[in-house]
Amino acid sequence: MTPFKEIVRLPEFARDMKGLLKRFRSLEDDLDNFINTELKLFHKLGIDNKGVVQVAGLGFQSPKVYKGRKFACRALKGKGAHSGIRVIYAYFEKMDRIELIEIYYKGDKKNEDTERIMGRYG
């Protein structure tokens, strides 16, 4: 059971996920764990353990877009929460809705796709 009213995977996120699942087989379960622990801690319990940060410099106020940095991926052994998997998402607080925008491995690219974010929300 998710701690949020609604969680939506945008089509681009689904494509990212499909590509990464070929390399990181545990990713689907890892994403569920991330949502039920890190995102719940940050958004529901108000606990900031530096695992989630707001993406700065986007130029719009709503929705707030975040980067999840503490993502434990079991397929990346020995890395723990600092696996290098990043999840970009928007949180609509009043609707209690999360839109998953992007998921990537830092070994493939360094930062989030700001054009993708701006094209959707900017």
C-alpha positions as CSV (number, residue, x, y, z in Angstrom):
1,M,0.0,0.0,0.0
2,T,1.5,3.3,-1.1
3,P,1.6,6.2,1.4
4,F,0.4,8.6,-1.4
5,K,-3.1,8.9,-3.0
6,E,-1.8,8.6,-6.5
7,I,1.5,7.7,-8.2
8,V,1.7,8.2,-11.9
9,R,4.5,7.0,-14.2
10,L,4.9,9.4,-17.2
11,P,5.5,7.6,-20.5
12,E,9.1,8.9,-20.6
13,F,9.7,7.4,-17.1
14,A,8.3,4.1,-18.3
15,R,10.7,4.1,-21.2
16,D,13.7,4.9,-18.9
17,M,12.6,2.1,-16.5
18,K,12.2,-0.5,-19.3
19,G,15.8,0.2,-20.4
20,L,17.3,0.1,-16.9
21,L,15.4,-3.1,-15.9
22,K,17.5,-5.0,-18.5
23,R,20.6,-4.1,-16.5
24,F,19.2,-3.8,-12.9
25,R,16.6,-6.6,-12.4
26,S,15.7,-5.5,-8.9
27,L,14.7,-2.0,-10.0
28,E,10.9,-2.5,-9.8
29,D,11.0,-3.7,-6.2
30,D,13.7,-1.1,-5.4
31,L,11.4,1.7,-6.7
32,D,8.5,0.5,-4.5
33,N,10.9,0.5,-1.5
34,F,12.1,4.0,-2.4
35,I,8.6,5.4,-2.5
36,N,7.5,3.7,0.7
37,T,10.6,4.7,2.7
38,E,12.4,7.8,1.3
39,L,9.4,9.6,-0.1
40,K,7.2,8.8,2.8
41,L,9.9,10.0,5.3
42,F,10.4,13.3,3.4
43,H,6.8,14.2,2.3
44,K,4.6,12.5,5.0
45,L,6.7,12.5,8.1
46,G,8.8,15.7,7.4
47,I,12.1,13.9,8.0
48,D,14.9,15.2,5.8
49,N,17.7,12.7,5.7
50,K,19.3,14.3,2.6
51,G,17.9,11.5,0.4
52,V,15.6,13.9,-1.5
53,V,16.4,17.4,-2.7
54,Q,14.4,19.9,-4.7
55,V,15.6,20.5,-8.2
56,A,16.7,24.2,-8.3
57,G,16.6,26.7,-11.1
58,L,13.6,25.5,-13.0
59,G,11.8,28.9,-12.9
60,F,8.4,27.7,-11.8
61,Q,6.9,27.3,-8.3
62,S,4.4,24.5,-8.8
63,P,4.6,21.6,-8.9
64,K,7.8,21.2,-6.9
65,V,10.2,18.8,-8.7
66,Y,12.5,16.7,-6.6
67,K,15.5,14.4,-7.2
68,G,15.7,11.2,-5.1
69,R,19.4,10.5,-4.4
70,K,19.2,7.8,-1.7
71,F,17.9,5.0,-3.9
72,A,19.0,1.5,-2.7
73,C,19.3,-0.8,-5.8
74,R,20.0,-4.4,-4.8
75,A,21.3,-5.2,-8.3
76,L,24.2,-2.8,-7.7
77,K,25.8,-4.7,-4.9
78,G,27.9,-2.9,-2.4
79,K,26.6,0.5,-3.1
80,G,23.7,0.7,-0.6
81,A,21.6,3.8,-0.8
82,H,24.2,5.6,-2.8
83,S,23.7,3.3,-5.8
84,G,23.9,6.0,-8.4
85,I,20.2,5.6,-9.4
86,R,18.4,8.9,-9.5
87,V,14.6,9.4,-9.6
88,I,13.1,12.7,-10.7
89,Y,9.5,13.4,-9.8
90,A,7.0,16.1,-9.2
91,Y,4.9,16.2,-6.0
92,F,1.5,17.8,-6.1
93,E,0.9,18.3,-2.3
94,K,-2.8,19.2,-2.4
95,M,-3.7,16.2,-4.5
96,D,-1.2,14.0,-2.8
97,R,0.0,12.9,-6.2
98,I,3.5,12.0,-7.4
99,E,4.4,12.0,-11.1
100,L,7.5,10.0,-11.8
101,I,9.3,12.0,-14.6
102,E,12.7,10.3,-15.0
103,I,14.9,7.5,-13.7
104,Y,18.6,7.2,-14.7
105,Y,21.9,5.7,-13.6
106,K,24.6,8.2,-12.9
107,G,27.1,6.1,-14.7
108,D,25.1,6.9,-17.9
109,K,24.5,10.6,-17.4
110,K,25.3,13.1,-14.7
111,N,22.1,15.2,-14.3
112,E,18.4,15.2,-14.8
113,D,16.8,16.1,-18.2
114,T,15.7,19.7,-17.5
115,E,14.2,20.0,-21.0
116,R,11.9,17.1,-20.2
117,I,10.9,18.8,-16.9
118,M,10.4,22.2,-18.5
119,G,8.5,20.7,-21.5
120,R,6.0,19.2,-19.0
121,Y,5.7,21.8,-16.3
122,G,7.5,25.0,-17.3
